[in-house]
Structures are given as C-alpha cells and as structure tokens.
Amino acid sequence: MNPSGDDVDVAVIGAGNIGLAVAYYLVRKHGVSRIALVDPRDPMSFTSAQSGENYRNWWPHPVMTAFTDDSIGLMEEIARESGNRIAMTRRGYALATRRDDPADLIEDLYRGYAGQGEKSIRVHKGAGPHSTYRPAFSAAWEDAPEGVDVLCDRALIRRTFPTFAEDVGTVLHIRRAGSISGQQLGQYMLEAVRSAGGRLIRGEVVGIEKVAPFVLSIAAPDAARQVRADRVVNAAGPFFADVARLLGEDLPVRCVYQQKISFEDHEGAVPRNLPFTIDLDGQVLDWTEEERAILAEDPAAARLTQFIAGGIHCRPDGAEGGKWIKLGWAFNEHAGDPHGPEPADDHFPDIVLRAASRLQPALRAYVGRLPRGARHYGGYYTMTKENWPLIGPTATPGAFVAGALSGFGTMAACTTGLICADRIMETDTAPYASRLGLERYRDPAFMAELTGLQSKGVL
Ligand SMILES: Cc1cc2nc3c(=O)[nH]c(=O)nc-3n(C[C@H](O)[C@H](O)[C@H](O)COP(=O)(O)OP(=O)(O)OC[C@H]3O[C@@H](n4cnc5c(N)ncnc54)[C@H](O)[C@@H]3O)c2cc1C
C-alpha cells in the first residue's frame, strides 16, 4: 500500500450513521486505520439527522429480526462501555389495534420470532388484576423484559394505557425496543475512527476510476483532490444509486420522502413513560364536509380523503421531566427525487395529529393549533422494493455497498457496519449476511418469499 497522505486502505463515501458504522467496525474489529470518510456535509447531518431514533427487533421475517436483534446487542455493548452516552432506553413498542383477535398479527409475530415464538410471546387473556404482564414504568434497558406481551384483556389495556381510546381491543408490546441517540452513536464512532488515525475529507465524490486501487475524484469548495483507495464503500444514503453509477452499476432502490413533527406537549396529552406507540389500524381522516370538498378538488391532496393504511406513531422525546413529543406516519408511497427541493407537505402536521388523536384522543387539542416552536421535518427512506438493506460486495471487485436502510438505519447501523467490515476483510460474519447483499437477487425463490410477505415492516 502506498503511504502517501491521500492513499488509504478503505474510502467510505458518506459519513451518516451507516458510513460511520462501517469505518468504526473496520477500526474496532479489524484494526484497519487508514480510512478516509468522504462527505461534503457535516457528519450525521443528512438523513441521519432526521431519524426518529427508535429501535425494535419486531419484523415479519426472522432474518430481519436477527439483523436488528444483533444490532441492538452491539448498541448495548456501546451503551455499556460509554456509560450510556447513546441514551439507550427500552420501553418497547406498543402496537394497538381495535381488533379483538388479530390472528394475522400474531401469526406475523411467530414468523418473525421463528423458533423463539413459544418462549418469547406471552398472551395475556382475561388475567385481570393478577396478570403477570410488566408494564414499561422504567426506561432502563438493562432490566427490561425480552419477548412480546400480547394484551387481549381490555381491562388490562385500560389500566396500563389510560390515555388510549376505549375501543382498543389488543396491544402487542414488543419489549426489545426503545430509543437511542443516533447522533451520539455517530459521534462516538467518529471519535473512535479519528483517534485510530482515520480521516474525514470534506467533498463530494464525483468520479471513481473503476479498477482497484480506485482513484476517487473529490470536488470540494477549496480545491479538487484525488484519493486512492484499495477498497471503496458506497454509504451515500439517498445518493446511493448515484454513487453506484460512478462505478457503472445499477442498484434497485428508490427514495421515498417521509415526515415527522415534534412539539412541546403543554397539555400533557402523552404520558412521559409511554412506550413508542403505533396505531396499526388504517383510517379515513375525519375532515369536515367543507375540508373534504376542498381536499377532494386538489389532485395532490385528494388521497387524504380516502382510506390510509395504519402505522401512525407517537412517543415522548427526551427526559422524563421534559415535554417534547414526536409523531410520524410513513404513509407516502411515491418515489421522490433527493436532488430536488424537500417536498415537505404543509398539510402533514394536521394529518398526523388528526390520525394520532384516534388512538390518543387528548392529542386532538393540537389539531390546527400546533404549539409555537413545533418542528416539521423529514427525509428520504432509501429503499428496495422488499424493504431489505443492501450490504456487501458489488460486481466491481473491491467495491462494497452499505445502504437502502429505509426507516431502520439508526437501529441497524451497528450490524450493517460490522457485516460490511467483515465482508471487506473477507472474514466470517453473520450467518444471514448473504441475504442482505445483492446475492439475494440471484435466488428467485427467496425473492418470491419476500415479495409475498403481507407486511414489509415499513414504519
Ligand atoms: C423521517 C425519518 C425517520 C426515521 N426514523 C428512524 C427511526 O426511528 N429508527 C431508525 O432506525 N431509522 C430511522 N430512519 C432511517 C434512518 O434515519 C436512515 O436509514 C439512516 O439515517 C441512513 O443513514 P445513511 O448513513 O445511509 O444516510 P445519510 O445519513 O443520508 O448519510 C449519507 C451521506 O452520504 C453523503 N454523500 C452522498 N453522496 C455523496 C458523494 N457523492 N460523495 C460524498 N458523500 C456523499 C451525504 O452527504 C450524506 O451525509 C428514519 C428516516 C427518516 C427520513
């Protein structure tokens, strides 16, 4: 290897959660320190800055369950060694439906926790005050239960979630789930990479000579430069497909814009110890006749008068003594263009509040009256059709991808980084790693299984 300053062992394109995690595990596990992280933006300032920062091991397929479960284990390691600098909490995900016997959801649980279902899933039916169910009073991840509690007893649901609407018939409480500070995770990784000798180079990769050692042409405000690298990793988030094209490759991804709001809950509508709650049921929003007529006339908004699938989520944000809450609903299904202006929709705050107040009626106080200082923001879910990531080698020898992390890149960053680093170093890695790489498209039976899944786990 050439020892000159702009020659490195690995160049990682993109310093979001994913690029940083790849660099971190190259350093931590494999002792590779001649790394360049290249990005025109500040680290962690693009999609990774918009994350809701939630994590869960709840997925409709056992590979995705294992993938996120392993990532949670790696986040726990970092929480332990850093004095919980990444602010990991574990109150779980509470998934609510009005149905009394959601057999399909329970079937999904058994499929997702394959082999572990019998010991992981606890159904609480008519247990009344003697239920063995432990609610999520504490945020501490160390002593939270594992598995899933399925609450089928309406009295138990009322007692545990008094702010939920009375028509809720079942709550699935996923226990290995909660929140972290994705920003702190990224910062922690960046510090480790830098102190091992890795470098951050400001600039946009605009060209790559296709044969290793790769020569990356970098456009920067001060001066253009070149970096030579034995290996290159594409971790460019929403620009994943653009960077792949620099190597003459196509990636089967699209970018879908999703939004969130956060604000100070002065009314105390959301209890501070509430898990991340999701209303699983779809709904037709309750507009007035006049509002409905106005929306129906606008082709871009007419869809808002029709039935929209569930997945509205809400959680308290920050300290228990604080007031901020976050709400989101990833109902957009249309691909957008991350090169263009951000397509934030002015209707979104109203839409998500109306929708969320069906499960938590006290939120209705904010419809049309969002408190001052409220934030409305969004970013792109870069996703494959099956909503699985792409991690591993590409057709170009020495070039790797780590992307298409959709709405789960904060929670899955650690395993993504570890698997990508292992594959770069050609060592043993997670047994399911090939399912997360481009190799899976060579297995039509497996792809048919994924496309046939009723739920793709988009939240
Ligand atoms: C609204 C929203 C809510 C979300 N909520 C959650 C959640 O609760 N939990 C969760 O786990 N995940 C969540 N996610 C998903 C998560 O945020 C993403 O999957 C993750 O941040 C993707 O990280 P990344 O590093 O791939 O992309 P990014 O953070 O976008 O980083 C990519 C970087 O690549 C750089 N780059 C691009 N092109 C080039 C180039 N040519 N040269 C150099 N650099 C380049 C960019 O400047 C950028 O900094 C959410 C996403 C959104 C949008």
PDBQT file of the ligand as one rigid body, heavy atoms in Angstrom, charges set to zero:
ROOT
HETATM    1  C1  LIG A 501     -38.246  10.857   8.863  1.00  0.00    +0.000 C 
HETATM    2  C2  LIG A 501     -37.340   9.679   9.157  1.00  0.00    +0.000 A 
HETATM    3  C3  LIG A 501     -37.479   8.984  10.359  1.00  0.00    +0.000 A 
HETATM    4  C4  LIG A 501     -36.651   7.887  10.622  1.00  0.00    +0.000 A 
HETATM    5  N1  LIG A 501     -36.774   7.224  11.813  1.00  0.00    +0.000 NA
HETATM    6  C5  LIG A 501     -35.950   6.178  12.092  1.00  0.00    +0.000 A 
HETATM    7  C6  LIG A 501     -36.048   5.500  13.333  1.00  0.00    +0.000 A 
HETATM    8  O1  LIG A 501     -36.870   5.822  14.183  1.00  0.00    +0.000 OA
HETATM    9  N2  LIG A 501     -35.196   4.466  13.554  1.00  0.00    +0.000 N 
HETATM   10  C7  LIG A 501     -34.263   4.064  12.640  1.00  0.00    +0.000 A 
HETATM   11  O2  LIG A 501     -33.548   3.104  12.904  1.00  0.00    +0.000 OA
HETATM   12  N3  LIG A 501     -34.147   4.702  11.458  1.00  0.00    +0.000 NA
HETATM   13  C8  LIG A 501     -34.961   5.734  11.164  1.00  0.00    +0.000 A 
HETATM   14  N4  LIG A 501     -34.859   6.384   9.977  1.00  0.00    +0.000 N 
HETATM   15  C9  LIG A 501     -33.918   5.871   8.980  1.00  0.00    +0.000 C 
HETATM   16  C10 LIG A 501     -32.505   6.362   9.207  1.00  0.00    +0.000 C 
HETATM   17  O3  LIG A 501     -32.501   7.730   9.530  1.00  0.00    +0.000 OA
HETATM   18  C11 LIG A 501     -31.709   6.123   7.920  1.00  0.00    +0.000 C 
HETATM   19  O4  LIG A 501     -31.861   4.772   7.493  1.00  0.00    +0.000 OA
HETATM   20  C12 LIG A 501     -30.227   6.378   8.152  1.00  0.00    +0.000 C 
HETATM   21  O5  LIG A 501     -30.036   7.639   8.740  1.00  0.00    +0.000 OA
HETATM   22  C13 LIG A 501     -29.486   6.285   6.844  1.00  0.00    +0.000 C 
HETATM   23  O6  LIG A 501     -28.141   6.612   7.100  1.00  0.00    +0.000 OA
HETATM   24  P1  LIG A 501     -27.122   6.756   5.911  1.00  0.00    +0.000 P 
HETATM   25  O7  LIG A 501     -25.798   6.924   6.530  1.00  0.00    +0.000 OA
HETATM   26  O8  LIG A 501     -27.336   5.621   4.955  1.00  0.00    +0.000 OA
HETATM   27  O9  LIG A 501     -27.598   8.051   5.124  1.00  0.00    +0.000 OA
HETATM   28  P2  LIG A 501     -27.329   9.611   5.382  1.00  0.00    +0.000 P 
HETATM   29  O10 LIG A 501     -27.452   9.957   6.805  1.00  0.00    +0.000 OA
HETATM   30  O11 LIG A 501     -28.155  10.331   4.398  1.00  0.00    +0.000 OA
HETATM   31  O12 LIG A 501     -25.795   9.778   5.017  1.00  0.00    +0.000 OA
HETATM   32  C14 LIG A 501     -25.347   9.661   3.674  1.00  0.00    +0.000 C 
HETATM   33  C15 LIG A 501     -24.225  10.654   3.490  1.00  0.00    +0.000 C 
HETATM   34  O13 LIG A 501     -23.637  10.410   2.214  1.00  0.00    +0.000 OA
HETATM   35  C16 LIG A 501     -23.171  11.644   1.728  1.00  0.00    +0.000 C 
HETATM   36  N5  LIG A 501     -22.984  11.543   0.283  1.00  0.00    +0.000 N 
HETATM   37  C17 LIG A 501     -23.923  11.340  -0.658  1.00  0.00    +0.000 A 
HETATM   38  N6  LIG A 501     -23.379  11.351  -1.890  1.00  0.00    +0.000 NA
HETATM   39  C18 LIG A 501     -22.044  11.550  -1.713  1.00  0.00    +0.000 A 
HETATM   40  C19 LIG A 501     -20.944  11.678  -2.596  1.00  0.00    +0.000 A 
HETATM   41  N7  LIG A 501     -21.078  11.573  -3.928  1.00  0.00    +0.000 N 
HETATM   42  N8  LIG A 501     -19.728  11.912  -2.070  1.00  0.00    +0.000 NA
HETATM   43  C20 LIG A 501     -19.550  12.009  -0.735  1.00  0.00    +0.000 A 
HETATM   44  N9  LIG A 501     -20.565  11.890   0.147  1.00  0.00    +0.000 NA
HETATM   45  C21 LIG A 501     -21.800  11.675  -0.335  1.00  0.00    +0.000 A 
HETATM   46  C22 LIG A 501     -24.285  12.608   2.113  1.00  0.00    +0.000 C 
HETATM   47  O14 LIG A 501     -23.801  13.939   2.132  1.00  0.00    +0.000 OA
HETATM   48  C23 LIG A 501     -24.683  12.095   3.487  1.00  0.00    +0.000 C 
HETATM   49  O15 LIG A 501     -24.053  12.805   4.532  1.00  0.00    +0.000 OA
HETATM   50  C24 LIG A 501     -35.673   7.486   9.683  1.00  0.00    +0.000 A 
HETATM   51  C25 LIG A 501     -35.537   8.191   8.478  1.00  0.00    +0.000 A 
HETATM   52  C26 LIG A 501     -36.343   9.282   8.213  1.00  0.00    +0.000 A 
HETATM   53  C27 LIG A 501     -36.171  10.004   6.932  1.00  0.00    +0.000 C 
ENDROOT
TORSDOF 0
